[in-house]
Amino acid sequence: MTSEHDSSAAWRELLTTLGGLDRSFLEGDRAVTDDRHVADGYRMLATTLGVVFDTYLFAEPSRPQFVELNTPFRRDRRWGGDNGDAYYLLCPIDEQRRYRISGNKRDSVYFSLTAYNEPAPGSWSDRIVGIWRDSDPDEIGLTDSGDFSFEIGPLPGAAVLVTRDYQADPLTGRAMDWRIEALDPADPIRHGDAETAARLRASAAWLRTMFAILPMAVGVRVDDKHVLGHEVSNVANEFGAPYQVLDANFGWSARDACYSYGSFVLEEGEALVITHRPPQCRFWNLVVWNQFMASHNVDDARGSVNCHTAVPNSDGSVTIVVSRGMTAHPNSVTTLDYPQGNLAFRWFLADAVPARPEAAVVPIGDAPTTVS
């Protein structure tokens, strides 16, 4: 009799994990209440399975390759706090190796590269190891033509790189060109039983953490110590206090960002009118999410407003009208008829933590249609 391969056991453990993850959105306090969010839950299971295989099963840190993490156009990469204004790429790395990062910024209006740790196989990051961005052109060799090239590593504690490329309008803007090259000899390819089993178990651990966070609550504070996920307002239709991300964080948050999160619950014929005064910053946006921290594709409908597309009021503030359809206001965004979900503000390289955005539910007929 042949003993079972460890990769066989790990594969069955992964299937068992997958088989139980839908309980996070079907049962208990976080159970979703409409059929589209149930369907979104299963789509999120499929999406995150693809991401985790890219990250853990197929990655070769000595032969690095950036893979798509979030894009404005791929429906299987709408997850994890995405937004329609940005492209994120990911590359697992070896902390002891050296790499060259290069490319061209094309139409990016803000970009960065962040290195994160991994406390244990499959564990989410809880520390930012390094960050490189276009605000430090000498450090990354950024030229007037948009080319850049710089070397990183060894980076003790680093396990993964995440790029950020923010576009004024991704419908017309050209995504950045990112390249990564290993500067040390590659390891031999070894996809044996033990290696595959370890990677499958890391994948399962990563998925369990994902669905410990999701779905996000609507109108309930998930965790006021930020141990899991972001800070969310405990009342629907308002925002939590904005906060600056620290070097110690959970997940793949941006070190140079401030965030403010809220939720919406809207009946037909209602609108949420949001007013905020943007600080001086490189980029800001507001994004509509479902309860799985996912937006829709940028070419489906307008689900975000940013500092380039927003039309400000005469006093410099910005009013945004969120409703289940579109309105006449120039800063109108739609939930695509979702009655509830989540909202995310982010500000990059702000000169100060922003003031809390104000929000009020009004009959849609009373919502503003022009800037003031």
C-alpha positions in Angstrom: 0.0 0.0 0.0 1.3 3.4 -1.0 1.2 6.1 1.7 -0.8 9.2 0.8 1.2 12.1 -0.5 1.3 15.2 1.8 0.2 17.4 -1.1 -2.9 15.1 -1.4 -3.8 15.7 2.2 -3.1 19.5 1.8 -5.3 19.7 -1.2 -8.2 18.0 0.7 -7.6 20.4 3.6 -7.9 23.3 1.1 -11.1 21.9 -0.3 -12.5 21.6 3.2 -11.6 25.2 3.9 -13.3 26.3 0.7 -16.4 24.3 1.5 -17.0 26.1 4.8 -16.0 29.7 3.9 -19.5 30.6 2.6 -20.8 30.3 6.1 -19.2 33.7 6.8 -21.8 35.4 4.6 -24.7 33.0 4.9 -24.9 32.6 8.7 -24.5 34.6 11.9 -24.2 38.3 12.6 -22.5 39.0 9.3 -25.0 37.2 7.0 -25.8 39.3 4.0 -29.5 40.1 3.2 -29.9 40.2 -0.5 -29.4 37.8 -3.3 -26.7 39.9 -5.1 -24.5 40.0 -2.0 -24.9 36.2 -1.7 -23.8 35.9 -5.3 -21.0 38.4 -4.6 -19.8 36.1 -1.8 -19.3 33.2 -4.2 -17.6 35.4 -6.7 -15.3 36.6 -4.0 -14.5 33.0 -3.1 -13.5 32.4 -6.8 -11.6 35.7 -7.0 -9.5 35.2 -3.9 -8.8 31.6 -4.8 -7.2 33.0 -8.0 -5.3 35.6 -6.1 -4.0 33.2 -3.5 -2.8 30.7 -6.2 -0.9 33.5 -7.9 0.6 34.5 -4.6 1.4 31.2 -2.9 1.1 28.2 -5.3 2.7 29.4 -8.5 5.0 32.2 -7.4 8.8 31.7 -7.7 10.6 34.5 -5.8 13.9 33.7 -7.4 12.2 34.1 -10.8 10.0 37.1 -10.0 7.0 38.2 -12.0 4.4 40.9 -11.3 0.8 39.6 -11.4 -2.4 41.6 -11.5 -3.8 42.1 -8.0 -6.5 44.8 -8.8 -7.3 46.3 -12.1 -10.2 48.6 -13.2 -11.3 46.2 -15.9 -10.9 42.6 -14.7 -14.0 41.3 -12.9 -12.0 38.5 -11.3 -9.7 41.2 -9.7 -12.4 43.2 -7.9 -11.6 42.5 -4.2 -9.7 43.5 -1.1 -10.5 47.3 -1.1 -10.1 47.8 -4.8 -11.1 50.9 -6.7 -11.8 51.9 -10.3 -9.0 54.5 -10.4 -6.0 52.2 -9.8 -3.9 49.2 -10.9 -2.2 47.1 -8.3 0.4 44.4 -9.1 1.9 41.9 -6.7 5.2 39.9 -6.6 6.3 37.6 -3.8 10.0 38.0 -3.1 12.8 36.4 -1.1 14.1 38.7 1.7 17.7 37.6 1.1 17.7 38.4 -2.7 18.4 41.6 -4.7 16.0 42.8 -7.4 15.9 45.6 -10.0 12.6 47.4 -10.4 12.1 49.4 -13.6 9.5 50.7 -16.0 7.7 53.8 -17.2 5.0 55.8 -15.4 3.0 56.4 -18.6 -0.2 58.2 -17.5 0.0 57.5 -13.8 -0.7 60.6 -11.6 0.7 58.9 -8.5 2.6 55.6 -8.1 4.5 53.6 -5.4 6.0 50.3 -4.5 5.6 48.8 -1.0 7.3 45.8 0.6 5.3 43.9 3.2 6.3 41.1 5.7 4.6 37.8 6.2 4.6 36.7 9.9 4.0 33.0 9.0 3.1 31.1 5.8 -0.3 32.3 4.6 -0.5 35.0 7.3 -1.4 38.5 6.3 1.1 41.3 6.6 1.3 43.2 9.8 4.3 45.4 9.0 5.5 47.6 6.1 9.2 46.8 5.4 9.8 49.5 2.7 8.2 52.0 0.4 9.4 53.7 -2.8 7.3 56.3 -4.6 7.4 58.9 -7.3 7.6 61.7 -4.7 11.2 60.7 -4.3 12.4 60.8 -7.9 16.1 60.6 -7.1 15.6 57.4 -5.1 13.9 55.6 -7.9 15.8 57.1 -10.8 12.7 58.7 -12.3 13.4 60.7 -15.4 11.5 63.5 -17.2 10.4 60.9 -19.8 8.8 58.8 -17.0 11.3 56.0 -17.0 12.6 54.7 -13.7 15.0 52.1 -12.4 16.2 51.2 -8.9 17.5 48.3 -7.0 16.1 46.8 -3.7 17.2 44.1 -1.3 18.2 42.3 0.6 15.1 43.3 2.6 15.0 41.4 6.0 11.4 40.5 6.7 10.0 41.3 3.3 7.8 38.7 1.6 5.8 40.5 -1.1 5.9 43.6 -3.2 2.7 45.6 -4.1 2.7 48.3 -6.8 0.1 51.2 -6.9 -0.6 53.1 -10.1 -3.4 55.7 -9.7 -4.9 57.2 -12.9 -6.9 60.4 -13.3 -9.2 58.6 -15.7 -8.4 54.9 -16.3 -10.9 54.8 -19.2 -8.4 57.0 -21.2 -5.1 56.7 -19.2 -2.4 54.2 -19.9 -1.5 51.9 -17.1 2.1 51.9 -15.9 4.8 49.6 -17.2 6.4 47.7 -14.3 9.2 45.2 -14.6 11.2 43.2 -12.0 14.5 41.4 -12.5 16.3 39.1 -10.1 19.9 40.1 -9.6 21.0 36.8 -8.1 21.1 33.3 -9.6 17.8 31.6 -9.6 17.1 28.6 -7.4 16.5 25.2 -9.1 12.8 24.6 -9.9 11.4 22.2 -7.3 7.7 21.5 -7.3 7.8 18.4 -5.2 5.3 17.0 -2.7 6.6 18.9 0.3 6.8 22.2 -1.4 3.4 21.9 -3.0 1.8 20.8 0.3 3.3 23.8 2.2 2.0 26.2 -0.5 -1.5 24.7 -0.5 -1.6 25.0 3.3 -0.5 28.6 3.1 -3.2 29.3 0.6 -5.8 27.9 2.9 -4.6 30.0 5.8 -4.7 33.1 3.7 -8.3 32.4 2.6 -9.4 31.8 6.2 -8.1 35.2 7.2 -9.8 36.8 4.2 -13.2 35.5 5.2 -12.6 36.4 8.8 -12.9 40.0 7.6 -15.5 39.6 4.9 -18.3 40.4 4.5 -17.9 43.9 6.0 -20.6 45.0 8.3 -23.0 47.7 7.4 -23.6 50.1 10.3 -21.6 48.0 12.8 -18.0 48.6 13.9 -16.1 45.5 12.9 -13.1 46.0 15.1 -12.3 49.3 16.9 -8.6 48.3 17.4 -7.9 47.7 13.7 -6.8 44.1 14.4 -8.8 42.9 11.4 -9.4 45.2 8.5 -10.1 48.9 8.4 -12.0 51.1 10.8 -15.7 51.4 9.9 -18.3 53.7 11.3 -20.7 52.0 13.7 -23.6 53.9 12.2 -24.9 53.6 8.6 -24.7 56.6 6.3 -21.7 58.2 8.0 -18.0 57.9 8.1 -15.5 56.8 10.7 -12.8 59.2 11.8 -10.0 59.4 9.1 -6.7 57.9 10.2 -3.1 57.6 9.0 -1.7 54.1 8.3 1.3 53.2 10.5 4.2 51.0 9.7 2.5 48.3 11.8 -0.7 47.5 10.0 -2.9 44.6 9.0 -3.1 43.6 5.3 -1.7 45.5 2.4 -2.6 49.1 3.3 -0.6 52.0 1.9 1.8 53.6 4.4 1.4 57.0 2.8 -2.4 56.9 2.9 -5.1 58.2 5.2 -8.4 56.3 5.2 -12.0 56.9 6.2 -14.6 54.2 5.9 -18.4 54.1 6.2 -21.4 52.3 5.0 -24.6 53.2 3.2 -28.2 51.9 3.5 -30.4 53.6 1.0 -34.1 53.1 0.0 -35.3 53.7 -3.5 -35.7 57.4 -3.9 -33.0 58.3 -1.4 -29.5 59.8 -1.9 -26.5 60.1 0.4 -25.1 63.6 0.1 -21.4 63.7 1.2 -19.3 66.8 1.7 -15.7 66.9 2.5 -12.8 69.4 2.3 -9.8 67.7 0.7 -6.4 68.4 2.3 -3.4 69.1 0.2 -2.4 65.7 -1.1 -1.2 63.8 -4.2 -4.4 61.9 -4.8 -7.7 61.2 -3.2 -10.8 59.3 -4.1 -14.2 58.0 -2.8 -15.2 54.5 -3.9 -18.5 52.6 -3.6 -18.0 49.0 -2.4 -20.2 46.0 -1.9 -19.9 44.3 1.4 -16.9 42.3 0.1 -14.7 45.5 -0.3 -15.2 45.2 -4.1 -16.3 47.8 -6.7 -17.6 47.2 -10.1 -15.6 47.7 -13.3 -14.9 51.3 -14.2 -16.6 50.8 -17.6 -19.8 49.5 -16.0 -20.9 52.7 -14.3 -19.4 55.5 -12.3 -18.5 54.1 -8.9 -15.8 56.5 -7.8 -14.8 60.2 -7.7 -11.2 61.4 -7.5 -9.3 64.6 -7.2 -9.0 64.9 -11.0 -12.7 64.1 -11.9 -14.4 65.9 -9.0 -15.9 69.3 -9.6 -15.3 71.4 -6.4 -17.6 73.9 -4.8 -16.6 77.5 -4.8 -15.2 77.3 -1.3 -12.9 74.3 -2.2 -15.1 71.7 -0.6 -16.4 68.7 -2.7 -20.0 67.5 -2.6 -20.6 63.9 -3.8 -24.1 62.4 -4.3 -24.4 58.6 -3.8 -27.6 57.0 -5.0 -28.9 53.7 -6.4 -28.9 55.3 -9.8 -27.2 58.3 -11.3 -28.3 61.9 -10.7 -27.6 65.2 -12.5 -24.9 66.3 -10.0 -21.4 66.4 -11.6 -20.0 64.3 -8.7 -22.8 61.7 -8.8 -21.8 58.0 -8.2 -24.1 55.0 -8.3 -24.4 51.9 -6.1 -25.7 50.0 -9.2 -29.0 49.7 -7.3 -27.4 48.0 -4.3 -29.5 49.0 -1.2 -26.5 48.7 1.1 -22.8 48.4 1.1 -19.6 50.3 2.1 -17.8 53.5 1.2 -14.1 54.2 1.2 -12.2 57.5 1.2 -8.5 57.5 0.8 -5.9 60.4 0.6 -2.3 59.9 -0.4 0.6 62.0 1.0 -1.9 64.3 2.7 -0.3 67.3 4.6 -2.6 66.4 7.6 -5.1 63.8 8.6 -8.3 65.0 6.9 -11.4 66.1 8.7 -14.2 63.6 8.9 -16.4 63.8 5.8 -20.0 64.8 6.5 -23.0 62.8 5.1 -26.8 63.1 5.2 -29.6 61.0 3.6 -32.1 63.1 1.7 -35.0 62.4 -0.7 -33.4 62.2 -4.1 -35.5 65.1 -5.3 -33.8 67.3 -2.6 -30.3 66.3 -3.5 -28.2 69.0 -5.1 -27.8 68.9 -8.9 -25.1 71.5 -9.2 -22.0 72.6 -7.3 -22.4 75.5 -4.9 
